Amino acid sequence: QVHLVESGGGLVPAGASLILSCAASGRIYSINGMGWYRQFPEMQRELVASITRGGSTNYGDSVKGRFTISGDSAKITVYLQMNSLKPEDTAVYYCSVDSHYWGQGTQVTVSS
């Protein structure tokens, strides 16, 4: 069983920055990649950013240039640096391992 613990969400004004963290623990034998997804009310989760074991990154179009994903393989932790936040970034953000294991989600609210 893999357990993911997210932290760093909150309420911030537009233009502010936040850092989300996600630490994985449990029976982790091999990870191909970790990522952040977000979900708006009554909508499917969408990719925010992902990072592979080799360090390759991928970003959703709406966050390119504003968000940065990074990872610490020794700690099995992934971070999401979010800059220039917009009200439309308001969502529940989920951490994922290999798009198979999921965290409980952390709320990010950006006020206008």
C-alpha positions in Angstrom: 0.0 0.0 0.0 1.3 3.5 -0.9 0.4 6.4 1.2 0.6 10.0 -0.1 0.4 13.0 2.2 -0.1 16.5 0.6 0.5 19.8 2.2 0.7 23.5 1.3 -2.7 24.4 0.1 -4.6 27.5 1.3 -6.2 30.8 0.5 -4.1 33.4 -1.2 -4.8 36.6 -3.3 -4.3 36.7 -7.0 -0.7 37.0 -8.0 0.6 35.2 -4.9 2.7 32.0 -4.8 2.2 28.7 -3.0 4.3 25.6 -2.8 2.6 22.2 -2.6 4.4 19.2 -1.2 3.6 15.5 -1.5 5.5 12.8 0.4 5.0 9.1 -0.5 5.5 6.2 1.8 4.7 2.6 2.1 5.4 -0.4 -0.2 7.1 1.5 -3.0 9.2 -0.7 -5.1 9.5 1.4 -8.2 8.1 4.7 -9.3 7.9 5.8 -12.9 6.7 9.2 -12.2 4.8 11.5 -9.9 2.4 14.3 -10.7 -0.1 16.9 -9.6 -3.6 17.0 -10.9 -6.5 19.3 -10.0 -10.2 19.0 -10.0 -12.7 21.8 -10.4 -16.3 21.3 -9.1 -18.2 18.8 -11.2 -15.3 18.3 -13.6 -12.8 15.6 -14.2 -9.3 15.8 -12.9 -6.8 17.4 -15.2 -3.1 17.2 -15.3 -1.2 20.2 -13.8 2.3 18.9 -14.0 4.2 15.6 -13.9 7.8 14.5 -13.5 9.3 11.2 -14.5 11.9 9.2 -12.6 14.4 10.5 -15.1 13.5 14.1 -14.4 11.4 14.9 -17.5 8.6 17.2 -16.9 5.2 17.9 -18.5 2.8 20.7 -17.8 -0.8 21.5 -18.5 -1.1 24.4 -21.0 -2.8 26.7 -18.5 0.1 26.6 -16.0 3.1 26.6 -18.3 5.5 29.3 -17.3 3.9 29.8 -13.9 4.2 26.4 -12.2 7.3 24.3 -11.6 7.3 20.7 -10.6 10.4 19.2 -8.9 11.1 16.0 -7.0 13.4 14.6 -4.3 13.9 10.9 -5.2 15.6 10.2 -1.9 12.6 11.4 0.1 10.1 10.3 -2.5 8.6 13.7 -2.4 7.3 15.9 -5.2 6.8 19.7 -5.0 4.7 22.1 -7.0 5.9 25.7 -7.0 2.9 27.8 -8.1 3.6 31.5 -9.0 1.3 34.2 -10.4 -1.7 32.4 -9.1 -5.1 33.3 -10.7 -8.6 32.8 -9.4 -9.1 30.2 -12.1 -6.4 28.1 -10.4 -8.8 27.5 -7.6 -9.3 23.8 -7.3 -8.5 20.7 -5.2 -5.0 19.6 -6.0 -4.1 15.9 -5.9 -0.8 14.2 -5.8 -0.3 11.0 -7.7 2.2 8.2 -8.1 2.1 6.7 -11.6 -1.5 7.9 -11.9 -2.4 4.9 -9.8 -2.0 6.0 -6.2 -3.6 9.3 -5.1 -3.4 11.6 -2.2 -6.4 13.0 -0.3 -6.2 16.4 -2.1 -5.5 19.8 -0.8 -7.6 22.9 -1.5 -6.1 25.9 -3.2 -8.2 29.0 -3.3 -7.1 32.2 -5.1 -9.1 35.3 -4.4 -9.6 38.0 -7.0 
